[in-house]
Amino acid sequence: MKIKITISTMLFISIITNAQTIEKFSIDSGGASSTAGGIEILYTIGEVNVQELSAGNIIVSEGFINPEVVVDIKIDPIAFFQGAYINPVSGEETLMRDNLRVASLIPTTSPYADVLTCDASVFTPTGSDAIVDWVWVELRDENDNTNILASQSALLQRDGNIVSVDGTSSLSFDLTSDNYFVAVSHRNHLGILSANTVALSATTTILDLTTGLAVVNGGANAVVDLGNGIFALYAGDYDGNGQIQNTDLTAVRPLLGQPSAYDNADLDMNTQVQNTDLNNLLNPNKGKGQQFSREQDLKLYAKRKK
């Protein structure tokens, strides 16, 4: 670790140890600070010519106080949900359905652990950018894909784009530029994890998880082939435990025929809990399991019925 001292008729010291942190400060022969319009301006009397010298683990620098700049990393994931794609709208076979949005059933509060909120106007757009539902996105350690470094709720558009809660922006995470595994999960679909790490930085990275078996961990056990070159998350995980089992079947069956609702039992996301949810999705997918570790399991998923 290097200790850096900056001098320009002022002394700027920043020392970081395992035990404590000493904040930046300066000893100046002149200068001042002021605030205007929410902007703070700090200046000191410095030298015209500056240089940097080092000896051992100490760097002495003549210069100016520079602010620390934190730049988030950004990503545009793309994913498809089997339930929202089954029986696509005629002429729109490359898009998922947005029945929940049309019926005004998508809540403005996320059903996931961070309970993020969005403005109701986010559900106004139609067409390929219309919102299908909330999703959960995680960034995981490149050396241990069970280690979740950051996560957040997001929104899924009909064309598969996953966007921020404003309905259009890229997802932003407060992490440094590095390589990460990316996971996408949903309240009644099996989650998926990228097969490889993805280099992320302040420049937005597009990650398309729909293009084939090789891009997700577990291949055919993780995603279903929709038959048009698009691969999607398996539907049927009603209880959100990472497995599609008889317990999902027995839990959904008593809910058949209930009024329109935002409910995990509505596996095809058409606003109704019907036999088609069982016959077209849950029964055929029974026995499938999520192909990566999800330590938090149900803590991520609060079933919301409205």
C-alpha positions in Angstrom: 0.0 0.0 0.0 1.3 3.5 -0.9 0.9 6.6 1.2 0.3 9.6 -1.0 1.1 13.2 0.1 0.2 16.1 -2.2 1.9 19.6 -1.7 1.1 22.9 -3.5 1.5 25.4 -0.7 -0.9 23.1 0.8 -0.6 19.6 2.3 -3.1 16.9 1.1 -2.9 13.7 3.0 -4.9 10.4 2.6 -3.9 7.5 4.7 -5.8 4.2 4.6 -5.1 1.3 6.9 -7.0 -1.8 7.9 -8.0 -0.1 11.1 -9.1 3.3 10.1 -9.4 5.9 7.3 -8.1 9.5 7.6 -10.1 11.8 5.4 -8.6 14.1 2.8 -7.6 17.6 4.1 -5.3 20.4 3.1 -3.1 23.0 4.8 -3.1 26.0 2.5 -1.4 29.4 2.2 -4.6 30.6 0.6 -7.9 29.6 -0.9 -11.5 29.2 0.0 -14.7 27.3 -0.7 -18.2 28.4 -1.6 -21.6 26.9 -2.6 -23.9 28.1 -5.3 -26.9 26.4 -6.8 -26.1 23.1 -5.0 -22.5 23.0 -6.4 -19.6 23.2 -4.0 -16.4 24.9 -5.3 -13.2 24.3 -3.4 -9.9 26.0 -4.4 -6.4 26.5 -3.1 -3.4 28.5 -4.1 -1.2 26.1 -6.0 1.9 26.1 -8.1 2.1 26.7 -11.9 4.5 23.7 -12.3 3.8 20.4 -10.5 5.6 17.1 -10.3 5.4 13.8 -8.5 8.2 12.1 -6.6 8.3 8.7 -4.9 10.5 6.9 -2.4 9.6 3.4 -1.3 5.9 3.3 -0.5 5.5 7.0 -0.2 4.5 9.3 -3.1 4.9 13.1 -2.7 2.9 15.0 -5.3 2.6 18.7 -5.9 -0.8 19.4 -7.4 -4.4 20.1 -6.6 -7.2 18.5 -4.7 -9.2 16.3 -7.1 -12.6 14.9 -6.2 -13.1 11.1 -6.1 -15.3 10.1 -9.0 -17.4 7.0 -8.6 -18.7 5.6 -11.9 -21.4 2.9 -11.8 -21.2 -0.1 -14.2 -24.1 -0.5 -16.6 -25.7 -3.5 -18.3 -28.6 -4.2 -20.7 -29.6 -7.8 -20.1 -32.1 -9.5 -22.5 -34.3 -12.5 -21.4 -37.5 -14.2 -22.4 -40.2 -15.8 -20.2 -41.8 -18.9 -21.5 -45.1 -18.1 -19.8 -45.4 -14.7 -21.4 -44.5 -16.0 -24.8 -46.8 -19.0 -25.1 -49.6 -18.2 -27.5 -48.0 -15.0 -28.8 -50.1 -12.3 -30.5 -50.6 -12.9 -34.2 -48.1 -10.9 -36.2 -46.0 -10.3 -33.1 -44.3 -13.7 -32.8 -41.0 -12.2 -31.7 -42.6 -10.5 -28.7 -43.9 -11.6 -25.4 -47.5 -10.8 -24.3 -48.2 -8.0 -21.9 -51.6 -9.0 -20.6 -50.8 -8.1 -17.0 -49.9 -4.5 -18.1 -53.0 -4.2 -20.3 -55.2 -5.3 -17.3 -53.4 -2.8 -15.0 -52.4 -5.7 -12.7 -48.6 -5.1 -12.5 -47.9 -3.4 -9.1 -45.9 -0.2 -8.9 -43.9 -1.8 -6.1 -41.6 -4.7 -6.9 -42.5 -8.1 -5.6 -38.8 -8.8 -4.8 -36.7 -8.1 -1.7 -35.7 -4.5 -2.4 -39.3 -3.4 -3.0 -38.3 -0.8 -5.5 -41.1 1.4 -6.8 -41.9 2.9 -10.2 -44.3 5.5 -11.4 -47.5 4.2 -12.9 -46.7 6.0 -16.1 -44.0 3.4 -16.8 -46.8 1.0 -17.8 -48.3 3.4 -20.4 -46.0 2.6 -23.4 -47.3 0.0 -25.8 -45.6 -2.1 -28.5 -42.2 -3.7 -28.1 -41.2 -1.5 -25.2 -44.4 -2.3 -23.2 -43.6 -3.7 -19.7 -44.3 -7.5 -19.2 -43.5 -7.8 -15.5 -40.9 -7.2 -12.7 -37.7 -9.2 -12.7 -34.7 -9.7 -10.4 -31.1 -9.2 -11.6 -27.9 -10.2 -9.8 -24.2 -9.6 -10.4 -22.1 -12.4 -9.0 -18.4 -12.8 -8.2 -16.3 -14.0 -11.1 -14.4 -16.4 -8.9 -17.5 -17.7 -7.0 -20.9 -17.6 -8.8 -22.7 -18.3 -5.5 -21.5 -14.9 -4.1 -24.0 -12.2 -4.9 -22.2 -8.8 -5.1 -25.2 -6.7 -6.1 -28.9 -7.1 -7.0 -31.9 -5.1 -7.9 -35.5 -5.2 -9.2 -35.9 -4.3 -12.8 -38.6 -4.3 -15.5 -38.9 -6.6 -18.5 -40.1 -5.3 -21.9 -42.0 -7.3 -24.5 -38.9 -7.6 -26.7 -36.9 -9.1 -23.8 -35.0 -5.9 -22.8 -34.5 -5.6 -19.1 -34.6 -2.0 -18.0 -34.5 0.2 -14.9 -37.6 1.3 -13.0 -38.0 4.3 -15.2 -39.0 1.8 -18.0 -36.2 2.8 -20.4 -32.7 3.2 -18.9 -29.9 0.6 -18.6 -29.4 -1.1 -15.2 -26.8 0.6 -13.1 -24.8 -1.1 -10.2 -22.5 0.6 -7.7 -19.6 -1.7 -8.4 -16.2 -1.3 -10.1 -15.4 -2.3 -13.7 -14.7 -6.0 -13.6 -15.9 -9.4 -14.8 -19.2 -10.7 -13.3 -21.7 -13.6 -13.7 -25.2 -12.3 -14.3 -28.4 -13.9 -13.0 -32.0 -13.2 -14.0 -34.9 -14.5 -11.9 -38.7 -14.2 -11.9 -41.4 -15.0 -9.4 -42.8 -18.0 -11.2 -40.1 -19.0 -13.6 -36.7 -20.7 -13.0 -33.9 -18.3 -12.9 -30.9 -18.4 -15.3 -27.2 -17.6 -14.9 -24.8 -16.5 -17.6 -22.5 -19.4 -18.6 -19.5 -17.1 -18.5 -18.5 -13.9 -16.8 -19.2 -10.6 -18.6 -16.9 -7.6 -18.6 -18.9 -4.7 -17.2 -17.9 -1.0 -17.0 -19.4 2.5 -17.2 -20.0 1.8 -20.9 -23.3 -0.1 -21.2 -22.8 -3.8 -22.0 -25.6 -5.7 -23.8 -26.0 -9.3 -22.6 -28.4 -11.4 -24.6 -29.4 -14.5 -22.7 -31.9 -15.7 -25.3 -29.7 -16.7 -28.2 -28.9 -20.4 -27.4 -28.0 -23.1 -24.9 -24.4 -22.1 -24.7 -25.0 -18.7 -23.2 -26.6 -19.9 -19.9 -25.3 -22.2 -17.2 -27.0 -25.6 -17.6 -27.9 -25.4 -21.2 -31.2 -27.2 -22.1 -31.8 -27.8 -18.4 -31.9 -24.1 -17.8 -33.8 -22.7 -20.8 -36.5 -23.9 -23.1 -36.3 -23.5 -26.9 -39.3 -21.5 -28.0 -38.8 -22.8 -31.6 -37.9 -19.5 -33.3 -34.3 -19.1 -32.3 -35.3 -17.7 -28.9 -34.6 -19.5 -25.6 -36.5 -18.7 -22.5 -36.8 -19.2 -18.7 -38.9 -22.2 -17.8 -42.3 -21.4 -16.3 -43.9 -23.3 -13.4 -42.0 -22.5 -10.2 -45.0 -21.3 -8.3 -43.4 -21.3 -4.8 -40.1 -19.8 -6.0 -37.8 -22.5 -4.5 -35.9 -23.1 -7.7 -37.6 -26.4 -8.6 -40.8 -27.2 -10.6 -42.4 -30.0 -8.5 -45.6 -31.7 -7.5 -45.8 -29.2 -4.6 -46.2 -26.5 -7.3 -48.9 -28.5 -8.9 -50.9 -29.1 -5.7 -50.6 -25.4 -4.7 -51.8 -24.1 -8.1 -54.7 -26.5 -8.6 -57.0 -25.1 -5.8 -56.5 -21.6 -7.3 -58.0 -22.5 -10.7 -60.8 -20.2 -11.9 -60.0 -17.4 -9.5 -60.7 -13.8 -10.6 -58.0 -11.9 -12.6 -55.1 -11.2 -10.4 -51.3 -10.6 -10.2 -50.6 -14.1 -8.9 -47.7 -16.6 -9.1 -50.2 -19.3 -10.1 -50.9 -17.5 -13.4 -48.0 -19.2 -15.1 -48.7 -18.0 -18.6 -49.2 -14.5 -17.3 -52.5 -13.9 -19.1 -54.2 -12.7 -15.8 -56.1 -16.0 -15.3 -55.3 -19.2 -13.4 -56.5 -21.9 -15.7 -56.0 -25.5 -16.7 -53.8 -24.2 -19.5 -51.3 -23.1 -16.8 -51.1 -26.7 -15.7 -51.4 -28.5 -19.1 -49.1 -26.2 -21.2 -46.5 -25.3 -18.6 -46.4 -26.8 -15.2 -46.9 -30.4 -16.1 -44.5 -30.5 -19.1 -41.8 -28.7 -17.1 -42.2 -30.7 -13.9 -38.8 -32.0 -12.8 -36.8 -29.0 -14.1 -34.6 -27.2 -11.6 -32.6 -24.0 -11.5 -29.1 -24.5 -12.7 -27.3 -22.4 -10.1 -27.2 -21.8 -6.4 -29.7 -19.4 -5.0 -28.8 -18.9 -1.4 -31.7 -16.6 -0.5 -34.4 -18.6 -2.2 -37.9 -17.4 -1.0 -36.4 -14.4 0.8 -36.2 -12.8 -2.7 -39.8 -13.5 -3.5 -42.8 -12.1 -1.7 -45.9 -13.5 -3.4 -48.3 -10.6 -3.9 -51.9 -11.2 -4.8 -54.1 -8.3 -5.9 
